[in-house]
Amino acid sequence: MKGIVKLNNTLTSTATGEALTAAMGKKLNDEKVAKSGDTMTGLLSINTGNSWARMQFGTNDGSWKMEFDPKGAASRQMNFNFNDSTGERTFILFPALEKGVNQLVAYQSWVNEQNPKNRSGIDLDTATTPQFFINAKSGYVSAVDVEHAGLILGYQNDCSQIIAAGGNLWVRGSDANPISKPEDWSEWKRILDEKNGVLKSDFAHSRASNGYQKLPSGLILQWGRVSIKNDSYIATTFPIAFPNTCFNVQTTIDIPRAMRGGDVVSAHVGDISRTGCSIGFSENSYGGERPLYWFAIGY
């Protein structure tokens, strides 16, 4: 009827011949987002389908944009980019996240702390946090030069420390719980030298006919040759003494021809100690002197 307007008190109607009530108008005004200085609560959802979802923030000379990859779970990637007034774009690109793996974005101050140049003057006797460092304040091996660098591996109650200086490398460790004082650590051990790459004392040797070979594990191999008359027994001294013990000595006699059925030849050892042993030779078909070769192992 002319002059009469039907009112609608909802926000969901699609009617074209009805007017909104004042109450619904107030609701729209109360819930709108202002162009300046407003507050929103709850979740704001922006869905752009197959296009990168973007939020833009203007500046005096361009704008920042946050971009989100539309592939979603297949990519898990976002970027920041700045568009200046000339149209040039500068990006901060984040690598795609791996599913179920959380990542930490570090502040520059934290990154700087991880730089060994910024980790000098530490006390190695109490330091167990994994890190690089230079020029420790205390706890370092006394043989290093003034300038040195190092690495700490492990955690509070199981830790190793490595120091490099002057072409040499030292290492020490501890499994005290907790590690808190100098006595908790092993002695510093030099494992590399500046010329040979390995510490020569760990591979000390003598290539003489009566010689030896030291191994890094502490084992020592020794060998030699003696001449013995038949049915004799003589004392033999090792080229060097074993620091702890000799595990075993083997000996072999040099026979210049094939053995015959009735031949009996025996080489044997006894009186084994850290410094030497006795070697004997018995036979029933040879006369004179024969060379015997021996081999010993210990540590």
Solvent accessible surface area in square Angstrom, and as a share of the most:
residue,aa,sasa,rsa
1,M,193,0.86
2,K,203,0.86
3,G,78,0.75
4,I,118,0.60
5,V,100,0.57
6,K,133,0.57
7,L,115,0.57
8,N,24,0.12
9,N,88,0.45
10,T,64,0.37
11,L,74,0.37
12,T,124,0.72
13,S,56,0.36
14,T,130,0.76
15,A,54,0.42
16,T,142,0.83
17,G,65,0.63
18,E,59,0.26
19,A,38,0.29
20,L,78,0.39
21,T,22,0.13
22,A,92,0.71
23,A,60,0.46
24,M,32,0.14
25,G,31,0.30
26,K,130,0.55
27,K,84,0.36
28,L,93,0.46
29,N,89,0.46
30,D,89,0.46
31,E,116,0.52
32,K,124,0.52
33,V,90,0.52
34,A,41,0.32
35,K,213,0.90
36,S,95,0.61
37,G,88,0.84
38,D,75,0.39
39,T,114,0.66
40,M,96,0.43
41,T,127,0.74
42,G,78,0.75
43,L,167,0.83
44,L,102,0.51
45,S,90,0.58
46,I,80,0.41
47,N,134,0.69
48,T,60,0.35
49,G,50,0.48
50,N,150,0.77
51,S,64,0.42
52,W,74,0.26
53,A,18,0.14
54,R,106,0.39
55,M,74,0.33
56,Q,112,0.50
57,F,102,0.43
58,G,67,0.64
59,T,68,0.40
60,N,166,0.85
61,D,81,0.42
62,G,21,0.20
63,S,13,0.08
64,W,98,0.35
65,K,41,0.17
66,M,44,0.20
67,E,8,0.03
68,F,72,0.30
69,D,13,0.07
70,P,49,0.31
71,K,130,0.55
72,G,36,0.35
73,A,76,0.59
74,A,90,0.70
75,S,13,0.08
76,R,84,0.31
77,Q,56,0.25
78,M,58,0.26
79,N,10,0.05
80,F,56,0.23
81,N,0,0.00
82,F,47,0.20
83,N,31,0.16
84,D,40,0.21
85,S,85,0.55
86,T,116,0.68
87,G,54,0.52
88,E,115,0.51
89,R,112,0.41
90,T,87,0.51
91,F,84,0.35
92,I,88,0.45
93,L,113,0.56
94,F,54,0.22
95,P,111,0.70
96,A,57,0.44
97,L,88,0.44
98,E,118,0.53
99,K,157,0.67
100,G,77,0.74
101,V,63,0.36
102,N,145,0.74
103,Q,119,0.53
104,L,151,0.75
105,V,111,0.64
106,A,41,0.32
107,Y,179,0.68
108,Q,123,0.55
109,S,75,0.48
110,W,127,0.45
111,V,71,0.41
112,N,67,0.35
113,E,95,0.42
114,Q,59,0.26
115,N,62,0.32
116,P,45,0.29
117,K,157,0.66
118,N,89,0.46
119,R,52,0.19
120,S,63,0.41
121,G,36,0.35
122,I,34,0.17
123,D,45,0.23
124,L,0,0.00
125,D,16,0.08
126,T,70,0.41
127,A,16,0.12
128,T,20,0.12
129,T,83,0.48
130,P,82,0.51
131,Q,22,0.10
132,F,115,0.48
133,F,0,0.00
134,I,50,0.25
135,N,42,0.22
136,A,8,0.06
137,K,137,0.58
138,S,42,0.27
139,G,21,0.20
140,Y,82,0.31
141,V,17,0.10
142,S,111,0.72
143,A,70,0.54
144,V,17,0.10
145,D,79,0.41
146,V,133,0.77
147,E,122,0.55
148,H,12,0.06
149,A,44,0.34
150,G,10,0.09
151,L,46,0.23
152,I,0,0.00
153,L,81,0.40
154,G,28,0.27
155,Y,136,0.52
156,Q,111,0.50
157,N,50,0.26
158,D,73,0.38
159,C,3,0.02
160,S,44,0.28
161,Q,0,0.00
162,I,44,0.22
163,I,0,0.00
164,A,46,0.35
165,A,8,0.06
166,G,51,0.49
167,G,54,0.52
168,N,23,0.12
169,L,40,0.20
170,W,19,0.07
171,V,41,0.23
172,R,19,0.07
173,G,23,0.22
174,S,12,0.08
175,D,115,0.59
176,A,28,0.21
177,N,116,0.60
178,P,71,0.45
179,I,9,0.05
180,S,60,0.39
181,K,100,0.42
182,P,77,0.49
183,E,134,0.60
184,D,27,0.14
185,W,21,0.07
186,S,61,0.39
187,E,154,0.69
188,W,43,0.15
189,K,104,0.44
190,R,84,0.31
191,I,65,0.33
192,L,63,0.31
193,D,11,0.06
194,E,104,0.46
195,K,168,0.71
196,N,76,0.39
197,G,37,0.36
198,V,70,0.40
199,L,16,0.08
200,K,123,0.52
201,S,71,0.46
202,D,28,0.15
203,F,82,0.34
204,A,31,0.24
205,H,82,0.37
206,S,33,0.21
207,R,207,0.76
208,A,54,0.42
209,S,90,0.58
210,N,58,0.30
211,G,0,0.00
212,Y,38,0.14
213,Q,48,0.21
214,K,68,0.29
215,L,59,0.29
216,P,79,0.50
217,S,92,0.59
218,G,36,0.35
219,L,60,0.30
220,I,5,0.03
221,L,46,0.23
222,Q,0,0.00
223,W,75,0.26
224,G,4,0.04
225,R,108,0.40
226,V,21,0.12
227,S,53,0.34
228,I,2,0.01
229,K,125,0.53
230,N,49,0.25
231,D,94,0.49
232,S,35,0.22
233,Y,111,0.42
234,I,66,0.34
235,A,90,0.70
236,T,14,0.08
237,T,104,0.61
238,F,7,0.03
239,P,49,0.31
240,I,48,0.24
241,A,50,0.39
242,F,0,0.00
243,P,86,0.54
244,N,79,0.40
245,T,50,0.29
246,C,15,0.09
247,F,119,0.50
248,N,63,0.32
249,V,6,0.04
250,Q,108,0.48
251,T,25,0.15
252,T,91,0.53
253,I,27,0.14
254,D,53,0.28
255,I,40,0.20
256,P,93,0.58
257,R,85,0.31
258,A,86,0.67
259,M,94,0.42
260,R,148,0.54
261,G,89,0.86
262,G,60,0.58
263,D,21,0.11
264,V,91,0.52
265,V,32,0.19
266,S,47,0.30
267,A,31,0.24
268,H,72,0.32
269,V,45,0.26
270,G,17,0.16
271,D,107,0.56
272,I,76,0.38
273,S,54,0.35
274,R,109,0.40
275,T,69,0.40
276,G,7,0.07
277,C,5,0.03
278,S,11,0.07
279,I,0,0.00
280,G,0,0.00
281,F,1,0.00
282,S,43,0.27
283,E,23,0.10
284,N,93,0.48
285,S,47,0.30
286,Y,28,0.11
287,G,59,0.57
288,G,44,0.43
289,E,93,0.41
290,R,46,0.17
291,P,18,0.11
292,L,0,0.00
293,Y,100,0.38
294,W,5,0.02
295,F,91,0.38
296,A,0,0.00
297,I,54,0.27
298,G,0,0.00
299,Y,92,0.35
